[in-house]
């Protein structure tokens, strides 16, 4: 099977993606390791984290699918791919990133807020679009989009939490990005707290609450 298809399938099967934004590389590594221990199978390492290449290197032996987040330009996307990213995520849509990711058969998930942005992303080969920031929308937005665009796959990110993650999934989201909750857990109790929180997420989305 095509590696890009395998990665997309993994994201959909995982249902939750850890969006890791560390104050430094060591913090990002600790949060990522906690998330993986808690059952997360997809980790988005954001490029706002200093020395992000160190984080990719530290996690390359894990079983999780590693992706890159907050990718703003094709140069950063290429660096991410060379560092081991299997998917690339942006807060916006960038045509040049789409072209580069398609060239190397890497999944690109751009941030979109409007039907025009979503259609543009689809036309540029994006299989999943990131609804961002999701806290500005209601889960019913996905159904409204899927009316005229039934083939659109949406991953809400920003404001998704334990209380509403299943609302988004039940409304049609193929996966959800979990970010700030991980940082709050880390600040309160370190890696162990992140692991505990992520286990709650995996139990919640699998119906094992």
N, C-alpha and C positions, 0 to 999 in steps of 0.2 A: 504494500500500500504506500502511496505517496506520503512522505513525512509530514507535509503540511496538513493533509487530511487526518493523519494520526493525531497531530497536535490539536486540531480543531475538535476532533472527537473526544480527546482527553479533557479539554476545557468544558465541553458540554456534559460529559459524564461526571466531572468533578463537582459541577454546579456552583462552587465557590472558588474564587481566585484571591489569594492574598496579595494585596497591593502594599509593598514594603517600602516605606520612606524613612530611612534612618538618619539620625543626626550625624552619624559617621558610619564607616564600613562595619565596625565591630557590632554596633547596635543593629544594623540591618541584617548581619549574619545571625545574630541571636534571635531576632524576631522571626526570620525565615526558618531557622531550625526549630523554633517553638511551633510555628505553624505546621511544618512538615510532621513533627511528632504528634500534633493534634489531628492529623488526618488530611491536611490540605495537600492536594496533588499538583497544584499549579501555583507558581510564585511569580509575581510581577515585580521585578527589581527596578525601582524608579531612578532616573538619571539625575534627580536632585540630591541623591545621596553621594557625599564625597567619596572618591576612590572606588567607584562602583565596580571597576574591573576586579578589584580584590574580592568583592562579594561573589561575583560570578565564579571566580577561581575556587573560592572556599566551598561553594555549593555544587560544583560540577559533578561530584560523585554521588549526589543524592538521587533518590528515585523520582523526585518531583520534576515536572516540566518547568523550565525556567524561561521567563520572558522579560522584556524590557519595557518600562513605563516612562511616561513624560518624555517621549522622544519627539523632539520639535523639528528635526531636519534630517535629510537623508544621510548626512555625514555621521550623525549620532546613531542612526539606524544601522549603518554598516558596521560601526564600532560594536554595537550590541550583538549583531549577528556573529561577528568574529570572536566575540567574548563568550558565545554559546547560547544566545537568546534564540528560542524556537518560535517565539511570537513577539510582535512589536505593537505597543499601545501608545496612542497620542491623546492629548486632551482635545485635539482638533483634527480636522482632515487635512492632509498634505499630499497633493498629487505626486510629488517627487518621491516621497516615502513609499507610496503605493507602488510606483513603478519599480523602485529598488527592491522592495519585498517580493513583488511578483517575479522579478528577475531571478531571485534566489529561492523561490518557492517557500517563502516564510509568511505566515499569517500576519496580516496587518489589521488591527482593531482601532479605528479612529474614533475620536469623540465627536458625536453629532447631537444636535438639538432640534433640527428642523427636518421636514420631509425633503426639502431640496438638498440638504447636506447628506441625508441618508441615501437618496437616489444617486447622488454624485459618487458616494463611496461605493455603492453597489456596482455602478458602471465602471469603476476603477479596480474591480476585482476583490473587494473586501467582503468576506463571507460573514463576519460578525461585526456589528457596529456597537460602540460603547455609548450608552446614553449617559451623558455627563454634563452638568452635575445632576444626578438622579433625584436629589432632594428638592429639586424645582418641579418635579413631575409626580403624578399619581400613577400607580401600576397600570391603571386602565389605559394609559397612553399607548402601551404596547399593542393592545387590542385595536385601538383606533388606527395605528400605523399598519397593522397586519390586515386590516380591511382592504385597502387598495393595494397594499404591498405584502401579500401573504408569505413571500419568500424571505422577508427580512428577519434576521436573527439578531436579538438585542441583548446586550450585557449591561445592566445598570450599574453605575459606580458613583459613589459620593452620597452618603446619607443612608446606605443600606446597613441594617443592623439585625440583631437576633429577633427583634419584634416584627420586622417587616420583610425579612428575606424570603420567606415562603409566599408572602403576598405577591412579590415580584415574580417568583418562579411560577406560581399558579396562574399568574396573568399572562404567562408566555415567555418570560425571560429564559434564555438558554443557560445562563450562568449569571453570577453577581460578583462584583468586585468588592472586597472587604478591606478597608484601609485604616481609618482613624481609630477604630475599635482596637486594632492590634497595638497601636502606639500607646493608647490609654492603658491597656493591660500590661504592657512592658514597663511603663513608668510606675505602675502600682505594685507589680510583683515579679518583674523580670521574665526570663524565658519560660519559667514554669507557669506563670499566669497566662502567657500567650498560648501555651499548649492547652491549658484548661479551657480557655475561651474558644479556641479553634475546635476542640473536641465537641463543645456545645454546638458550634455551627454545623459540624459534620453530622452530628446526631439529629439536629433540627431538620436539615435538608433531606436526610434519609428517612425521616419519620420515626426516629428512635428516641424522641424526647421522653 
